[in-house]
Amino acid sequence: MASFIHSILRTNALIAADGDEVMDLPVNPLSVILLHLSPLNECTAETTYSFIKGLLTALTSIRVSHKGSAVVDLNGYDLAMLDLLYHRTGLFQCNADRTDDDRRSLVVPIIFGRNPYMASECFPETKKGELHLTITWNIADTAYDGLRRSIETIELPEATPDFVQKVTTLAQTFAALGQNDVDLPIGNVIRAILLWGATGFAGATPLPTWGQLELMKDNRQTHYSATDFEVSRAVAGLLGCQYPPSQDHIHGLDPTAVAYADSEEMQTSESKSELYTLLHLDPTRDDEYSLVTEGAGRVNVRADCETVGAVRVLPIEKVPVSVFMD
């Protein structure tokens, strides 16, 4: 019967300054890294408490590299949305209350396969010093201070995986309205594409940065021939993701009312998840529909941009383990 090893890589400690923290990762096959953020609430102002989004600014950059080549490269909120929309793992917290200087606990996983604990998809055995985690910390943003962290890992010592999940970031700024393309990496199978845009579907006349979307392979539409940004977001719901995925929301209330009154219904206008959509290419989670890019001349996401601004594209790739072997 197989076993796993869940252990503490770095004990809970204060992060004293902004900047990079670099650490060696275990040499056994690696399934999950658990990033634990444990800051103090900063609630001296009325509006500074944050359920999730404000805490994730602590993770300016997260990079897992093998012999210098990135396997994971993204920021804290992109990682959270990868967990919520693609892996559908949820984010677990302790002590999420609005009290100044209360110690919070938020765990954000990095998963190296379609699912955690998956022996056929994880990072393979390595030699000491080959696999590194680099985190760029922001120690004190609006919603927190006194940042502490710990890192735990889940190893699968008996696993002989066939594939590894790779997720890196392509950043671009759409300089003009209308057609804009973002080229995707070629060679690996792509299971999904996480998209972020500076402007979401909001306001009286919504004009999201991504506008209308299509996916192209060798200049022909594939999978997504046309979908509006706001409609494409509903695919996550079809596949079982809750709404809103991050649970960030507000309830209006008239504090001057003399009599008891219920708060207003939920609003999601302040949720950063509104800026994301996931183009899922593996909805059945068996690679029946996953996009094969090997042999293609070009693969790209095309947007009919409605508001000029920055975008990020995170292809979720299925990579053969042989790529990482000597």
VENNORNOR-V333156 format. One record per helix or strand of 2 or more residues. SS is the DSSP state (a for helix, b for strand). FROM is the first residue (numbers start at 0). LEN is the number of residues. If there is no record, write none. Layout:
ss={SS & SS}
from={FROM & FROM}
len={LEN & LEN}
This chain:
ss={b & b & b & a & b & b & a & b & b & b & b & b & b & b & b & b & b & b & a & a & b & b & a & b & b & b & b & a}
from={4 & 18 & 29 & 52 & 58 & 68 & 75 & 91 & 104 & 130 & 143 & 162 & 169 & 177 & 188 & 210 & 219 & 226 & 228 & 234 & 249 & 265 & 271 & 275 & 290 & 298 & 308 & 320}
len={10 & 6 & 12 & 4 & 8 & 6 & 12 & 3 & 7 & 7 & 12 & 5 & 5 & 6 & 9 & 7 & 2 & 2 & 4 & 4 & 2 & 2 & 4 & 5 & 2 & 7 & 12 & 4}
